[in-house]
């Protein structure tokens, strides 16, 4: 009898492994649970005119640089309970404290040339304003490859590919 019991136990273990193995694929595709409960990657902006960027998620980690651009759009690519690993428009990765980020979305014209903002989300629409090169604007929404931007009391539509802070995928890779 002990042999039958061993076979039943082994069979049960194999069955459990198969069930969990089959379900494991579905679990792996589920959204990642983060400490904040928000998706990663996601865009936020820098809340202050000076934000310390560190090599790791703690004040003890070495300071890499200081961001001096309030409203700079950044992409959160990882997080801990108190820290956010961000990707900036230059492609740099750093850790910043969560209190230095703002959920308000902004976008940046990375190129030096001005970007025409249009009255409607189409290339033939008349230009209502220009977003200066290397500047930021509030990001209202994006649809069908166009994003509505707001800056200095003006607003208009720009092609999504002409700004940084709206692309759906991860922008920085290690």
Secondary structure as GFF3:
##gff-version 3
##sequence-region A 1 174
A	DSSP	alpha_helix	2	29	.	.	.	ID=ss1
A	DSSP	beta_strand	42	46	.	.	.	ID=ss2
A	DSSP	beta_strand	51	54	.	.	.	ID=ss3
A	DSSP	beta_strand	63	67	.	.	.	ID=ss4
A	DSSP	beta_strand	73	79	.	.	.	ID=ss5
A	DSSP	beta_strand	83	88	.	.	.	ID=ss6
A	DSSP	beta_strand	93	97	.	.	.	ID=ss7
A	DSSP	three_ten_helix	98	100	.	.	.	ID=ss8
A	DSSP	beta_strand	101	102	.	.	.	ID=ss9
A	DSSP	beta_strand	106	108	.	.	.	ID=ss10
A	DSSP	beta_strand	115	118	.	.	.	ID=ss11
A	DSSP	beta_strand	127	131	.	.	.	ID=ss12
A	DSSP	beta_strand	136	143	.	.	.	ID=ss13
A	DSSP	beta_strand	146	151	.	.	.	ID=ss14
A	DSSP	beta_strand	154	159	.	.	.	ID=ss15
A	DSSP	three_ten_helix	160	162	.	.	.	ID=ss16
###
